Amino acid sequence: MTTPTQHHPVTVVGAGLGGLVLARVLHRHGIEAAVLDLEAGRDARTQGGMLDIHEETGQAALRAAGLYDGFRARVHPGGEALRVLDKQARVLLEQKDDGDGGRPEIDRGDLRDLLLDSLPEGTVRWGSKVTGAEPLGGGRHRVTLADGSTFTTGLLVGADGAWSRIRPLLSEARPAYTGISFVELDLLDADARHPECAELIGGGMFFALGDHKGFLAHRETDGSLHVYTALRAEEDWLSTVDFTDAEGSRAALLERFASWAPALRRLITEADGPLTPRLIHALPVSHRWRRVPGVTLLGDAAHLMSPFAGEGANLAMIDGAELGQALAAHPGDTEAALAAYEAALFPRSERTALETARGQETLFHDRAPQTLVDMFSSFAA
Ligand SMILES: Cc1cc2nc3c(=O)[nH]c(=O)nc-3n(C[C@H](O)[C@H](O)[C@H](O)COP(=O)(O)OP(=O)(O)OC[C@H]3O[C@@H](n4cnc5c(N)ncnc54)[C@H](O)[C@@H]3O)c2cc1C
């Protein structure tokens, strides 16, 4: 006797912020989804990083998810402070967190926990790596996991990030290198162990820019400093550095900041633990696809962009919320729901991808950091 193939009416691939908001909004409307994630469990990886949550996207999504109050309770006070410096460590712009709460900051891990805790037990199937999916006709798909098992689904949502396994069902686009490489580092227990660095960074966001590179940093809720050193560099530069060699990789990075102020170089010399390389990729600004029955994308899978407008997580969440609402508003007509969702998704993604590309230009411009100071001044005006 053969075992019948398992069937999920709604499958979400990826338990990132976008996939989780979708599952939560569907749950609020009485629609249960199976969420698959390749991670071994919710604590398999530290989430790290602060996110500022924007009113019209991330905050709107949290309202739709019924989690706005829970979010406000987890906001990091003071996190909206801002400092902009040049490569000589001269402060060009300094803003205190005035507490107006327009772009409240939250720890990514806290936000993810809020969403995970809002879903019925077992919604997220950890340790489920999707390796591919094929159409079966009539909008149904067969999904294959890394352990060789398969199941069928009536609606397949690719919420599986930059290197989505679902995207090829809809589009041939692949993320391309943006020309910017990051090396990430942390300074732990900064007030006690790295007091000069802690004072330099301040209470919130920090930029030190020049020569088409810079330090983008943030004070985290656990008292550590998270620093992205960012450079315009050849795509293969990071692969020429051995990041398993802590001293060697530090020296290679310091060489790139040779003419920078000692106070800024100290962020590299005092870094705790290994340095982490990261290439920044993006999908084409106007990435979109023709409607294919029974499948769609959200978040980075749909519109991967560089982090220079701080919108990626915000967009993933509003995508998830709007897709959930569209499905709830079109019971029994998945195609109408997907068409309505994508009609709003495509122009929003394009608009933000353009803004992000402008953000990248601003940060790595010949005249940076003045370009960034001008940008913040124009917001204030
Ligand atoms: C350095 C950096 C800084 C950033 N800073 C900000 C910021 O300040 N503000 C902001 O809004 N955005 C920021 N972003 C962007 C933001 O992180 C992403 O846009 C956001 O996480 C996208 O969410 P998502 O749910 O679409 O995908 P992801 O968060 O990537 O989640 C995808 C999920 O899918 C799972 N998955 C992947 N492949 C498979 C598979 N084959 N099978 C099963 N599961 C799979 C993964 O394990 C993961 O849990 C930053 C990005 C970077 C790189």
The ligand as an SDF file (V2000), in Angstrom:
LIG
                    3D

 53 58  0  0  0  0  0  0  0  0999 V2000
   23.5440   43.8060    6.1770 C   0  0  0  0  0  0  0  0  0  0  0  0
   22.0710   44.0160    6.0550 C   0  0  0  0  0  0  0  0  0  0  0  0
   21.4480   44.9930    6.8120 C   0  0  0  0  0  0  0  0  0  0  0  0
   20.0720   45.1890    6.6970 C   0  0  0  0  0  0  0  0  0  0  0  0
   19.4640   46.1520    7.4280 N   0  0  0  0  0  0  0  0  0  0  0  0
   18.1330   46.3730    7.2940 C   0  0  0  0  0  0  0  0  0  0  0  0
   17.4680   47.3870    8.0380 C   0  0  0  0  0  0  0  0  0  0  0  0
   18.0710   48.1090    8.8270 O   0  0  0  0  0  0  0  0  0  0  0  0
   16.1400   47.5580    7.8540 N   0  0  0  0  0  0  0  0  0  0  0  0
   15.4190   46.7700    6.9800 C   0  0  0  0  0  0  0  0  0  0  0  0
   14.1900   46.9730    6.8510 O   0  0  0  0  0  0  0  0  0  0  0  0
   16.0030   45.7980    6.2630 N   0  0  0  0  0  0  0  0  0  0  0  0
   17.3420   45.5740    6.3950 C   0  0  0  0  0  0  0  0  0  0  0  0
   17.9450   44.5990    5.6770 N   0  0  0  0  0  0  0  0  0  0  0  0
   17.1450   43.7900    4.7410 C   0  0  0  0  0  0  0  0  0  0  0  0
   16.3750   42.7050    5.4600 C   0  0  0  0  0  0  0  0  0  0  0  0
   17.2450   41.9450    6.2740 O   0  0  0  0  0  0  0  0  0  0  0  0
   15.6830   41.7740    4.4600 C   0  0  0  0  0  0  0  0  0  0  0  0
   15.1220   42.5210    3.4260 O   0  0  0  0  0  0  0  0  0  0  0  0
   14.5880   40.9530    5.1440 C   0  0  0  0  0  0  0  0  0  0  0  0
   15.1440   40.1150    6.1230 O   0  0  0  0  0  0  0  0  0  0  0  0
   13.8290   40.1260    4.1330 C   0  0  0  0  0  0  0  0  0  0  0  0
   12.8900   39.3430    4.7900 O   0  0  0  0  0  0  0  0  0  0  0  0
   12.3200   38.0440    4.0990 P   0  0  0  0  0  0  0  0  0  0  0  0
   11.3060   37.5040    5.0540 O   0  0  0  0  0  0  0  0  0  0  0  0
   11.9150   38.3440    2.7110 O   0  0  0  0  0  0  0  0  0  0  0  0
   13.5620   37.0570    3.9580 O   0  0  0  0  0  0  0  0  0  0  0  0
   14.6080   36.5000    5.0050 P   0  0  0  0  0  0  0  0  0  0  0  0
   14.6790   37.3060    6.2290 O   0  0  0  0  0  0  0  0  0  0  0  0
   15.8640   36.2660    4.2310 O   0  0  0  0  0  0  0  0  0  0  0  0
   14.0150   35.0800    5.4120 O   0  0  0  0  0  0  0  0  0  0  0  0
   14.0100   33.9960    4.5190 C   0  0  0  0  0  0  0  0  0  0  0  0
   13.8050   32.7150    5.3130 C   0  0  0  0  0  0  0  0  0  0  0  0
   13.7240   31.6510    4.3750 O   0  0  0  0  0  0  0  0  0  0  0  0
   14.4760   30.5510    4.8290 C   0  0  0  0  0  0  0  0  0  0  0  0
   14.8900   29.8110    3.6310 N   0  0  0  0  0  0  0  0  0  0  0  0
   15.7440   30.2080    2.6700 C   0  0  0  0  0  0  0  0  0  0  0  0
   15.8570   29.2710    1.7140 N   0  0  0  0  0  0  0  0  0  0  0  0
   15.0430   28.2510    2.1020 C   0  0  0  0  0  0  0  0  0  0  0  0
   14.7390   26.9870    1.5360 C   0  0  0  0  0  0  0  0  0  0  0  0
   15.2890   26.5850    0.3860 N   0  0  0  0  0  0  0  0  0  0  0  0
   13.8680   26.1680    2.1820 N   0  0  0  0  0  0  0  0  0  0  0  0
   13.3090   26.5700    3.3580 C   0  0  0  0  0  0  0  0  0  0  0  0
   13.5750   27.7510    3.9480 N   0  0  0  0  0  0  0  0  0  0  0  0
   14.4160   28.5810    3.3220 C   0  0  0  0  0  0  0  0  0  0  0  0
   15.6210   31.1680    5.6050 C   0  0  0  0  0  0  0  0  0  0  0  0
   16.1510   30.2540    6.5580 O   0  0  0  0  0  0  0  0  0  0  0  0
   14.9550   32.3760    6.2580 C   0  0  0  0  0  0  0  0  0  0  0  0
   14.4560   32.0740    7.5410 O   0  0  0  0  0  0  0  0  0  0  0  0
   19.3210   44.3870    5.7880 C   0  0  0  0  0  0  0  0  0  0  0  0
   19.9560   43.3850    5.0330 C   0  0  0  0  0  0  0  0  0  0  0  0
   21.3260   43.2110    5.1600 C   0  0  0  0  0  0  0  0  0  0  0  0
   21.9950   42.1580    4.3140 C   0  0  0  0  0  0  0  0  0  0  0  0
  1  2  1  0
  2  3  1  0
  2 52  2  0
  3  4  2  0
  4  5  1  0
  4 50  1  0
  5  6  2  0
  6  7  1  0
  6 13  1  0
  7  8  2  0
  7  9  1  0
  9 10  1  0
 10 11  2  0
 10 12  1  0
 12 13  2  0
 13 14  1  0
 14 15  1  0
 14 50  1  0
 15 16  1  0
 16 17  1  0
 16 18  1  0
 18 19  1  0
 18 20  1  0
 20 21  1  0
 20 22  1  0
 22 23  1  0
 23 24  1  0
 24 25  2  0
 24 26  1  0
 24 27  1  0
 27 28  1  0
 28 29  2  0
 28 30  1  0
 28 31  1  0
 31 32  1  0
 32 33  1  0
 33 34  1  0
 33 48  1  0
 34 35  1  0
 35 36  1  0
 35 46  1  0
 36 37  1  0
 36 45  1  0
 37 38  2  0
 38 39  1  0
 39 40  1  0
 39 45  2  0
 40 41  1  0
 40 42  2  0
 42 43  1  0
 43 44  2  0
 44 45  1  0
 46 47  1  0
 46 48  1  0
 48 49  1  0
 50 51  2  0
 51 52  1  0
 52 53  1  0
M  END
$$$$
